[in-house]
Amino acid sequence: MLSTERSLENSGLRYLPQVDDLSNPPSPNQQLLPLTAKVNQKDHLEIGGCDVQLLVERFGTPLYILDEFSLRTACRQYRDNFKDYYSGDSLVIYASKAWSCLAVCNIINSEGLGFDVVSGGELYTTLQAGVNPDKIYFHGNNKSATELEFAVETGCKIIVDNWLELKTLTEIAPAKSETPVEILLRLTPGIECHTHEYIRTGHLDSKFGFDPNQIEEVFKFVSQQKAIKCLGLHAHIGSQIFELQPHQDLPEVLAQWLKKAQEYNLPIQTLNVGGGLGIRYTESDDPPSIAEWVKIVAEAVEKACKRYDLPLPQLIAEPGRSLIGSSCVTAYTVGGSKEVPEIRNYISVDGGMSDNPRPITYESLYRCVIANKMSADFTEKVTVAGKHCESGDVVIEDATLPKTDAGDILVVTATGAYNYSMASNYNRIGRPAAVVVNQGEANLIIERETYQHLINRDRLPERLVNSAN
């Protein structure tokens, strides 16, 4: 491994986490690569004690590589910091829309966290992973009657988003549950934060939650229902947020609503402040640490409750991206290249928008390294293109890399959140495999889709078969 400052700054080594002691790790969301990432004697990237090139030889590409240590570390930092900074009861629940699969749910459940689900499919996955329904919170702005029935039957808590859902639930609950169904009410706080327009969910013009001018009417209606029991209030101000001020402001708004709820004798004992803490996707990103975020939120809730003479509620937070985003990378195999004189150079990889739609959807930025040439100097500026039949299928524009050859292994960092969960079969390409790595062991957690998988649910009517013959 090269050791000079110049070599570090101009090679893949610059993205390695600054971890001196894994017994006291830094905040995972502030790292470009997983906490266990290092370079071995072959100058290959290692994650979780596993050589990435050997992983590729065994499992193929594209390949999601999840570092179990980084994921568990993020879970523990959230859980333990809430215990340290908040005087009341607290619960961290994972926003599983970031990545829902059996292994991810199992790991997070084993760390004592709860789960935020937003569909019947996520609820089913979480239950199949062995999660206690009492620790599952069902979100969503348009839950179907079937999904609500499923949620009531399982006994999970339901975060009610709108009038239709509330009234539907009051019709379903008496028939599906012998005890009142436990709910939280999602309210729109009217707090702006600087993030991408598509992931702002806390301002007044939002599809999520009851508007402030509806609150008293909602409280009155809920107080008259015997089949439901309102345990708490919920609000969420967005995601990939680096500012701390909005998270200080939110508890003040929630406390005001909680005070108003007392006038209707609602048994509210929980405040859910959502999530939203950002992660580092590029060198210029500078998110607060998990501990900093938790401290701000906990102190703000306690201060707001003291101001309005309220007992400390159970405090719930819903991190997703900041739990898992930096714990995973995606490995690709480099294919062909193209030089457009005086414009740009392209290299192509064997994946793209079907395994990571965020660049084409949100113009999201990423960083990458060549896993089999970690110490090589960055000497070229290239655009990393995906293999799909779309001009916009670009993974990273103007990436700085060493001289790259066909067959090299290109690793994109921080792909744990909204990559597999948003993956598709565009161009009839199978979704990638995923492995979890830990202490030198790699285990398959999602199989690679085959061509047969792509047609498993296709149906060809008999009359079409006959007409073709």
KEKOLTI-179860 format. One record per residue (C-alpha): x, y, z. Coordinates in nm, 4 decimals, padded with zeros to 6 digits, m for minus. Layout:
N
> X,Y,Z
...
REM end
This chain:
469
> 00.0000,00.0000,00.0000
> 00.1290,00.3475,m00.0809
> 00.1743,00.5692,00.2212
> 00.2562,00.9203,00.1069
> 00.0009,01.1971,00.1528
> m00.0102,01.2530,m00.2229
> m00.0862,00.8851,m00.2876
> m00.3635,00.8835,m00.0310
> m00.5231,01.1927,m00.1796
> m00.5048,01.0669,m00.5369
> m00.6112,00.7053,m00.5048
> m00.8916,00.4902,m00.3765
> m00.7329,00.5018,m00.0328
> m00.8828,00.8462,00.0223
> m01.2244,00.6889,00.0700
> m01.1202,00.4486,00.3459
> m01.2843,00.5106,00.6840
> m01.0704,00.6660,00.9542
> m01.1076,00.3856,01.2072
> m00.8308,00.3421,01.4611
> m01.0239,00.1129,01.6936
> m01.3256,m00.0959,01.5913
> m01.4229,m00.1225,01.9580
> m01.4967,00.2509,01.9467
> m01.6033,00.3109,01.5864
> m01.6991,00.6465,01.4368
> m02.0481,00.7219,01.3095
> m02.1056,00.5012,01.0012
> m02.3147,00.7653,00.8224
> m02.0091,00.9926,00.8038
> m01.8029,00.7384,00.6053
> m01.7884,00.6772,00.2316
> m01.7027,00.3094,00.2749
> m01.8139,00.0611,00.5430
> m01.6248,00.0747,00.8722
> m01.4380,m00.2511,00.8074
> m01.3085,m00.1421,00.4655
> m00.9336,m00.1716,00.4222
> m00.6751,m00.2591,00.1587
> m00.5028,m00.5969,00.1723
> m00.1575,m00.7033,00.0557
> m00.2881,m00.7652,m00.2966
> m00.3938,m00.3987,m00.3129
> m00.7548,m00.5166,m00.3177
> m01.0427,m00.3659,m00.1264
> m01.1545,m00.5762,00.1669
> m01.4882,m00.5393,00.3446
> m01.5837,m00.7427,00.6486
> m01.2580,m00.9348,00.6118
> m01.3523,m01.0455,00.2586
> m01.1558,m00.9597,m00.0560
> m01.4029,m00.7923,m00.2905
> m01.2449,m00.9445,m00.6004
> m01.2850,m01.2927,m00.4514
> m01.6462,m01.2126,m00.3658
> m01.7039,m01.1171,m00.7278
> m01.5419,m01.4369,m00.8521
> m01.7716,m01.6372,m00.6237
> m02.1017,m01.4485,m00.6552
> m02.0715,m01.2497,m00.9800
> m02.1638,m00.8891,m01.0546
> m02.3444,m00.6639,m01.0021
> m02.3234,m00.7520,m00.6340
> m02.4495,m00.5726,m00.3245
> m02.2023,m00.6239,m00.0387
> m02.3453,m00.5509,00.3069
> m02.1060,m00.5062,00.5982
> m02.2760,m00.6510,00.9054
> m02.0445,m00.4715,01.1480
> m02.1297,m00.1279,01.0073
> m02.5021,m00.1999,01.0183
> m02.4901,m00.3253,01.3758
> m02.2768,m00.0292,01.4774
> m02.5308,00.2177,01.3432
> m02.8122,00.0342,01.5244
> m02.6222,00.0417,01.8528
> m02.5243,00.4067,01.8206
> m02.8867,00.5074,01.7715
> m03.0161,00.2797,02.0478
> m02.7489,00.3584,02.3060
> m02.7367,00.7325,02.2457
> m03.1108,00.7643,02.2991
> m03.0673,00.5811,02.6289
> m02.7874,00.8201,02.7236
> m02.9473,01.1478,02.6145
> m03.3189,01.0977,02.6742
> m03.4580,01.0720,03.0272
> m03.7756,00.8913,02.9226
> m03.8465,00.5704,02.7343
> m03.7265,00.5530,02.3732
> m03.7464,00.3217,02.0753
> m03.5562,00.3335,01.7496
> m03.7451,00.1847,01.4552
> m03.5843,00.1125,01.1189
> m03.7472,00.2724,00.8145
> m03.7392,m00.0518,00.6208
> m03.8295,00.1069,00.2873
> m03.4537,00.1782,00.2658
> m03.3919,m00.1956,00.2217
> m03.6320,m00.4673,00.3263
> m03.5236,m00.8297,00.3129
> m03.5182,m01.1132,00.5639
> m03.1502,m01.0872,00.6558
> m03.1509,m00.7101,00.7016
> m03.4652,m00.7287,00.9155
> m03.3191,m01.0143,01.1198
> m02.9956,m00.8271,01.1964
> m03.1743,m00.5081,01.2953
> m03.4304,m00.6968,01.5030
> m03.1504,m00.8728,01.6906
> m03.0211,m00.5296,01.7970
> m03.3521,m00.4524,01.9677
> m03.4879,m00.2026,01.7153
> m03.8438,m00.1814,01.5892
> m03.9625,m00.1392,01.2304
> m04.1404,00.1189,01.0177
> m04.3139,m00.0491,00.7220
> m04.5061,00.1180,00.4400
> m04.6786,m00.1690,00.2594
> m04.8290,m00.5101,00.3134
> m04.5173,m00.6583,00.1534
> m04.2810,m00.4866,00.3962
> m04.5046,m00.5878,00.6855
> m04.5049,m00.9489,00.5672
> m04.1253,m00.9514,00.5249
> m04.0718,m00.8092,00.8713
> m04.3041,m01.0638,01.0300
> m04.1325,m01.3482,00.8431
> m03.8010,m01.2266,00.9861
> m03.9371,m01.2901,01.3342
> m04.0156,m00.9352,01.4446
> m04.2708,m00.8929,01.7249
> m04.5749,m00.7094,01.5808
> m04.5768,m00.4838,01.8866
> m04.2563,m00.3252,01.7511
> m04.3908,m00.2700,01.3975
> m04.5403,00.0624,01.2870
> m04.7357,00.0662,00.9608
> m04.6998,00.3889,00.7595
> m04.8324,00.4981,00.4211
> m05.0555,00.7622,00.2663
> m05.2832,00.5217,00.0772
> m05.3045,00.1919,00.2617
> m05.5600,m00.0360,00.1016
> m05.8445,m00.1902,00.2996
> m05.6696,m00.5262,00.2546
> m05.3469,m00.3883,00.3998
> m05.5319,m00.2334,00.6927
> m05.7058,m00.5639,00.7627
> m05.3687,m00.7411,00.7531
> m05.2196,m00.4841,00.9916
> m05.5098,m00.5109,01.2363
> m05.4954,m00.8917,01.2313
> m05.1206,m00.8936,01.3020
> m05.1515,m00.6520,01.5939
> m04.8983,m00.3976,01.4718
> m04.9441,m00.0262,01.5342
> m05.0865,00.1830,01.2511
> m04.9776,00.5368,01.1747
> m05.2923,00.6924,01.0301
> m05.2276,00.9384,00.7492
> m05.5647,01.0789,00.6377
> m05.9409,01.0886,00.6867
> m06.0257,00.8020,00.4509
> m05.7810,00.5728,00.6243
> m05.9052,00.6765,00.9678
> m06.2689,00.6105,00.8812
> m06.1878,00.2845,00.7020
> m05.9989,00.1684,01.0065
> m06.2914,00.2391,01.2363
> m06.5021,00.0126,01.0158
> m06.2438,m00.2662,00.9978
> m06.1223,m00.2669,01.3573
> m06.4357,m00.3963,01.5354
> m06.4575,m00.6982,01.3053
> m06.0868,m00.7852,01.3064
> m05.9725,m00.7169,01.6618
> m06.1131,m00.7915,02.0059
> m05.9175,m00.5011,02.1557
> m05.8855,m00.1404,02.0364
> m05.6418,m00.1007,01.7485
> m05.3445,00.1109,01.8510
> m05.2728,00.4047,01.6229
> m05.0577,00.7133,01.5880
> m05.1707,01.0171,01.3917
> m04.9387,01.1580,01.1267
> m04.9434,01.5368,01.1192
> m04.7811,01.7760,00.8729
> m04.5539,02.0048,01.0762
> m04.4914,02.2786,00.8185
> m04.1138,02.2731,00.8643
> m03.8882,02.3276,00.5623
> m03.5454,02.1721,00.5254
> m03.2841,02.1900,00.2529
> m03.2989,01.8666,00.0607
> m03.4166,01.7363,m00.2766
> m03.7715,01.8408,m00.3637
> m03.8878,01.4814,m00.4052
> m03.7834,01.3831,m00.0522
> m03.9294,01.6789,00.1350
> m04.2197,01.5452,00.3356
> m04.2638,01.7929,00.6188
> m04.3831,02.1114,00.4487
> m04.7484,02.2064,00.4229
> m04.7730,02.1142,00.0535
> m04.7163,01.7423,00.1115
> m04.9145,01.4299,00.0338
> m04.8412,01.2999,00.3835
> m05.0350,01.3562,00.7033
> m05.3217,01.5624,00.8398
> m05.2908,01.9384,00.7877
> m05.2703,02.1622,01.0980
> m05.6166,02.3066,01.0357
> m05.7647,01.9561,01.0666
> m05.6054,01.8648,01.3962
> m05.8828,01.9483,01.6398
> m06.1446,01.7844,01.4206
> m05.9300,01.4704,01.4016
> m05.8740,01.4675,01.7776
> m06.2476,01.5026,01.8385
> m06.3330,01.2194,01.5975
> m06.0698,00.9835,01.7395
> m06.1787,01.0528,02.0976
> m06.5263,00.9220,02.0103
> m06.4101,00.5883,01.8661
> m06.4089,00.2795,02.0868
> m06.2444,00.0524,01.8302
> m05.9220,00.2530,01.8082
> m05.6813,00.3849,02.0682
> m05.4605,00.6808,01.9815
> m05.1206,00.6278,02.1427
> m04.9207,00.9015,01.9785
> m04.8392,01.1647,01.7223
> m04.6003,01.1373,01.4307
> m04.4271,01.3848,01.2019
> m04.1389,01.3583,00.9577
> m03.9590,01.6481,00.7911
> m03.7701,01.4765,00.5090
> m03.4535,01.2795,00.4427
> m03.0842,01.3248,00.3648
> m03.0827,01.6274,00.5971
> m02.7583,01.7765,00.7271
> m02.9139,02.0616,00.9245
> m02.9881,02.0152,01.2926
> m03.2155,02.3160,01.3392
> m03.5265,02.1583,01.1790
> m03.4946,01.8664,01.4198
> m03.4811,02.1118,01.7085
> m03.7938,02.2867,01.5807
> m04.0075,01.9763,01.5279
> m04.0506,01.8755,01.8969
> m04.1868,02.2224,01.9745
> m04.4610,02.1748,01.7149
> m04.5376,01.8222,01.8318
> m04.5561,01.9316,02.1959
> m04.8125,02.1972,02.1071
> m05.0290,01.9333,01.9401
> m04.9784,01.6960,02.2314
> m05.1005,01.9673,02.4695
> m05.4072,02.0197,02.2513
> m05.4772,01.6446,02.2486
> m05.5116,01.6501,02.6266
> m05.8258,01.8600,02.5873
> m05.9870,01.5605,02.4141
> m05.8703,01.3087,02.6769
> m05.6655,01.1137,02.4236
> m05.4253,00.8667,02.5913
> m05.1274,00.9926,02.3932
> m04.7974,00.8735,02.5338
> m04.5728,00.8570,02.2274
> m04.4060,01.1166,02.0060
> m04.2535,00.9894,01.6834
> m04.0131,01.2465,01.5341
> m03.9385,01.0542,01.2139
> m03.5852,01.0284,01.0829
> m03.4037,01.2099,00.8071
> m03.0370,01.2195,00.9102
> m02.8196,01.2248,00.5993
> m02.5141,01.0225,00.5015
> m02.1924,01.0968,00.3160
> m02.2198,01.0205,m00.0545
> m01.9331,01.2487,m00.1621
> m01.6333,01.4109,00.0045
> m01.8153,01.7437,00.0303
> m02.1061,01.5939,00.2269
> m02.0745,01.6660,00.5980
> m02.3636,01.5075,00.7900
> m02.3874,01.5260,01.1687
> m02.2987,01.2066,01.3505
> m02.5692,00.9780,01.4853
> m02.4800,01.0853,01.8391
> m02.5072,01.4557,01.7514
> m02.8482,01.4046,01.5908
> m02.9825,01.1997,01.8805
> m02.8594,01.4532,02.1381
> m03.0292,01.7425,01.9586
> m03.3591,01.5550,01.9218
> m03.3641,01.4266,02.2804
> m03.2828,01.7655,02.4304
> m03.5414,01.9398,02.2126
> m03.8169,01.6982,02.3157
> m03.7361,01.7370,02.6840
> m03.7243,02.1154,02.6533
> m04.0566,02.1313,02.4675
> m04.2303,01.9026,02.7159
> m04.1041,02.1112,03.0056
> m04.2290,02.4280,02.8366
> m04.5815,02.2875,02.8001
> m04.5829,02.1048,03.1341
> m04.6099,01.7624,02.9729
> m04.4802,01.4314,03.1070
> m04.2002,01.2887,02.8948
> m04.3551,01.0678,02.6246
> m04.2058,00.7582,02.4734
> m03.9746,00.8987,02.2067
> m03.9564,00.7150,01.8748
> m03.7203,00.7887,01.5852
> m03.7253,00.6286,01.2395
> m03.3797,00.6253,01.0777
> m03.3455,00.4400,00.7499
> m03.0745,00.5693,00.5196
> m02.8426,00.6618,00.8085
> m02.8705,00.3086,00.9476
> m02.7896,00.1135,00.6351
> m02.6821,00.3444,00.3525
> m02.3103,00.3511,00.4285
> m02.3015,m00.0164,00.5290
> m02.3242,m00.1433,00.1712
> m02.1410,m00.1059,m00.1593
> m02.2187,m00.2308,m00.5090
> m01.9528,m00.4102,m00.7109
> m01.9600,m00.4077,m01.0929
> m01.7369,m00.5481,m01.3656
> m01.5981,m00.2904,m01.6070
> m01.6694,m00.3585,m01.9737
> m01.6142,m00.1454,m02.2801
> m01.4968,00.2138,m02.3026
> m01.5514,00.5018,m02.5416
> m01.3636,00.8249,m02.5991
> m01.5566,01.1244,m02.7301
> m01.2715,01.3609,m02.8281
> m01.2663,01.6891,m02.6356
> m01.5932,01.5983,m02.4599
> m01.5660,01.2973,m02.2295
> m01.4491,00.9397,m02.1833
> m01.6934,00.6650,m02.0934
> m01.6442,00.3321,m01.9228
> m01.9357,00.0924,m01.8989
> m02.0298,m00.1428,m01.6177
> m02.2598,m00.4440,m01.6093
> m02.5378,m00.2751,m01.4146
> m02.6795,00.0720,m01.3693
> m03.0289,00.2119,m01.3401
> m03.1953,m00.1236,m01.2741
> m02.9901,m00.1784,m00.9579
> m02.9437,00.1902,m00.8677
> m03.2134,00.4200,m01.0086
> m03.1214,00.7109,m00.7798
> m02.8878,00.8947,m01.0223
> m03.1431,00.9015,m01.3041
> m03.4320,00.9682,m01.0636
> m03.2839,01.2195,m00.8191
> m02.9579,01.3206,m00.9922
> m02.7895,01.1602,m00.6920
> m02.4104,01.1713,m00.6686
> m02.1857,00.8788,m00.5789
> m01.8179,00.7936,m00.5515
> m01.6374,00.4831,m00.6733
> m01.3073,00.2974,m00.6503
> m01.1423,00.0223,m00.8501
> m01.1382,m00.2591,m00.5969
> m00.8448,m00.4426,m00.7537
> m00.6265,m00.1272,m00.7826
> m00.6854,00.0583,m00.4594
> m00.3438,00.2277,m00.4388
> m00.3217,00.3278,m00.8032
> m00.3207,00.7019,m00.8590
> m00.6345,00.8657,m00.9920
> m00.5188,00.9744,m01.3357
> m00.8352,00.9823,m01.5450
> m01.1726,01.1500,m01.5431
> m01.4401,00.9209,m01.6819
> m01.8160,00.8906,m01.6859
> m01.9337,00.5560,m01.5540
> m02.2201,00.4444,m01.7765
> m02.4722,00.1713,m01.7074
> m02.5624,m00.0987,m01.9589
> m02.9287,m00.0092,m02.0048
> m03.0770,00.1251,m02.3243
> m03.1168,00.4794,m02.1877
> m02.8885,00.7745,m02.2548
> m02.9521,00.8862,m01.8995
> m02.8273,00.5608,m01.7487
> m02.5155,00.7129,m01.5951
> m02.3955,00.5840,m01.2580
> m02.1380,00.8587,m01.1961
> m02.0544,01.1521,m01.4178
> m01.6909,01.2680,m01.4294
> m01.5536,01.0143,m01.1816
> m01.1811,01.0308,m01.1024
> m01.0202,00.6882,m01.1295
> m00.6940,00.5161,m01.2169
> m00.6464,00.3835,m01.5693
> m00.9241,00.1301,m01.5953
> m00.9324,m00.1874,m01.7999
> m01.2083,m00.4272,m01.8984
> m01.2508,m00.6815,m01.6233
> m01.1623,m00.4423,m01.3410
> m01.3979,m00.4356,m01.0420
> m01.5596,m00.0970,m00.9886
> m01.7175,m00.0453,m00.6471
> m01.9743,00.2288,m00.5866
> m01.9931,00.3409,m00.2251
> m02.2901,00.4010,00.0059
> m02.5498,00.1960,m00.1815
> m02.7361,00.0381,00.1105
> m03.0390,00.2651,00.0988
> m03.2906,00.2850,m00.1872
> m03.0793,00.0769,m00.4249
> m03.1989,m00.2816,m00.3943
> m03.5352,m00.1588,m00.2654
> m03.5885,00.0489,m00.5824
> m03.4299,m00.2017,m00.8212
> m03.6235,m00.3109,m01.1285
> m03.6109,m00.5509,m01.4212
> m03.5803,m00.2761,m01.6794
> m03.4556,m00.4189,m02.0109
> m03.5425,m00.7615,m01.8639
> m03.2284,m00.7567,m01.6531
> m03.2354,m00.9676,m01.3377
> m03.1849,m00.7949,m01.0050
> m02.8417,m00.8557,m00.8482
> m02.7404,m01.0890,m00.5714
> m02.6602,m00.9557,m00.2242
> m02.4205,m01.0905,00.0362
> m02.3572,m01.0040,00.3984
> m01.9941,m01.0089,00.5097
> m01.8574,m01.0374,00.8618
> m01.5200,m01.1448,01.0018
> m01.4076,m01.3042,00.6783
> m01.7317,m01.4915,00.6111
> m01.9660,m01.4113,00.3228
> m02.3240,m01.5357,00.3085
> m02.5753,m01.4984,00.0295
> m02.8839,m01.3077,00.1485
> m03.0543,m01.2468,m00.1873
> m03.0163,m01.4759,m00.4880
> m02.9380,m01.3323,m00.8286
> m03.2420,m01.3364,m01.0537
> m03.2155,m01.5654,m01.3546
> m03.3847,m01.5431,m01.6932
> m03.6330,m01.8000,m01.5674
> m03.7205,m01.5735,m01.2747
> m03.8042,m01.2998,m01.5243
> m04.0795,m01.5041,m01.6870
> m04.2063,m01.6952,m01.3820
> m04.5171,m01.4798,m01.3543
> m04.5749,m01.4302,m01.7265
> m04.8856,m01.5969,m01.8606
> m04.9508,m01.6802,m02.2267
> m05.3239,m01.7276,m02.3031
> m05.4059,m02.0492,m02.4858
> m05.5698,m01.8639,m02.7745
> m05.2416,m01.6837,m02.8425
> m05.0507,m02.0105,m02.8419
> m05.3019,m02.1589,m03.0850
> m05.2974,m01.8584,m03.3148
> m04.9189,m01.8686,m03.3302
> m04.9351,m02.2291,m03.4469
REM end
